[in-house]
Amino acid sequence: MKLLFAMIGTALILAAMLLGSNLWTFFNMPSILIVTGGLVCFSLAHHDYSSIKEAIGNALGDQPSPNAQKDISVLATLRKTTYGSGVAGTLIGLIQMLQNLDDPSNIGPAMAVALLTALYSVLIVEFIIDPMTNRILSRASIHGQSTPIIPPAQSGHAVGMVVSAVLCLFVLLMVF
């Protein structure tokens, strides 16, 4: 049943994307490289591969995690590096856009990088990483683990990225 609702939710998002354009509009290789590269490389800079694999496995499994606090810490790192990569990509795109104000043909691709890195990081964090963290937290509380588990702090990176992009778009429109 959970899989069914996940598939329906994904289908609704894809349908909304297709209403205004084709699906390929939402694929941008520089944006994908910035977000996934940042997620993978910076996460591996903080945790070894086996810890990341174990945390994801425990989150996707059906049993409570034997070391929930460690798993939450690893997933918090994944969350922060993904949002950080999205913010960096947004800033890179906005800088490229502002550098090319004299050449309108380069503004669109730069704006795409800015917006799509924000979109990718929000989708990955909010639909993949945060639900895994919540699964570990809920199983730990149900099974009464004695170690206090501190959930990762919720941050406003997504809102900041969107506000930055909208402000830059407004500046761009004012210039023209």
N, C-alpha and C positions, 0 to 999 in steps of 0.2 A: 504494500500500500504506500509506503514512504517513497519507493522508487517511482510509482505512478505519479504522485504529486510532484516529485522533482522533475519528471519528464514533462508534465503539464506546465509547470512554471517555466521551464526552459523553452518550451514551444511558444508560450505567450510572449516571452522576451524576444524570441526570434521573429515571431509574427509582427510585433511592434517595429522591429528593425526593418522588416521587409515592406512595411506600409509606405515608407518615405523613399526607399531606394533599394538597390540590390544588396545582398549580403556581403559582397566583396568590398563595399564601401567601408565596412567596419574592420577590415584586415589591413594592417599597416606594419610591414616588417620592422622598421626602426622602433616602433612602439612596442611590438612584441618582444624584440631583443632587449630593450631597456628594462621592461618589467620582469620578464622571466629571467633574464641574465642577472638582474639585481637580486631577485628572489633567491635564485639558486646559489650564486657566488657569495653574496653577503651572509646568507644563512649558513653556508658551509664554512665561512670564516669564523662563525661563532660556535657552531656545534658540529660534531663529526657526523658523517653520513649515517652511521648506525643509530645514533640518537634520534636523528630526524626520521629515519625509517621506522624506528620503534614507536615514536610519538604518533606518527600517522597511522601505523598499524593498530595501536591501542585505541586511537580515536575511532577508527572504522570498525573495530572488533565489537563483540557483544559482551565481553567481560569487563569488569572495572579494571582500570590500570593499576598495576602494582606500585607504580611510582608516578602518581598523578601530578604532583607538583613539578617534577622534572618535565613531564610531557607538556604541561601548560606553559612552562618556561620556553620550551622549544617552539611550540606553536605561537607564542607571543613574539618570538624572534622572527618567525616566518611572516607574521602579520606586520610587524614594524618594517622589515626589509621590503616587503611588497608595497606598502604605502610609501615608504621612502623612495623607492624606485619610481613609483607613479608621480610623486611630487617632483623628483628630479627630471623625469621625462616631460612633465608639464612645463617646467621652467625652461628646459632645453628648447622645446617647441615654441614657447613664447619669445624667447631670445632670438631664435631663428626668424620668427615672424617679424619682430620689430626691426631686425637687421635688414629685412628685405621689403620694407615699405615702399621703396621706389620701384620694385618689380612685382606687380600684383600676381604674376604667375607663380611666384614662390611662396606667397602668403598662405594659400590653401594647404599645400603639403605640410608646412610648418604648423599650422593650426590643427591639422589632423593629428600630428604627433602629440601636440599639447593635450588635445581632448581625449584621444584614444588611450594614451598612457594612464590618464585619470580613470577612464572607463575600465580598462583592464584591471588596474589595481583594486578598484572598488568591487568589481565582480569576483575576483579571486578571493579577496579578504572576506567580503560579506556573505558569499554563497558557498565558500569552501572552507577557509581557515577558521572563521568564527564558529560555524556549526560544529566543527570537529572539537574545538575547545569547549563548547557548551556540552557536547556529549560526554567528555571526560569529567567536567564539573558535575553534571547531573548524576552520572553513575557513582562518583565519589560520595556525593551527599546521600544518595539512596542507600549505599552500602556502609555509611557511617564511618568513613576513614577518620582516624584520630588526628592525623596531621592536618593542621589548618591549611586550606588551599586558598591562595590569593589569586583571583582571576586577573588577567591582564587589564590594564587601564584602557578604557575606551577613549579613542582620540577623535579629533575632528578633522583629520587629514582630508577626508573626502570632501567635506564642505569647503575647506580652504582651497582645494584644487579647483573646484567648480567656481568658487567666487573669483579666484585669480583669472581663470579662463574667461569668465563673463566680463570682468573689468578690462582685460586686454582686448576683448572683442569690441567693447564699447569705445575704448581709445582708438582702435583701428577704424571704427565707423566715424568717429569724430575727425580723424585725419583726412578721410576721403570726403 
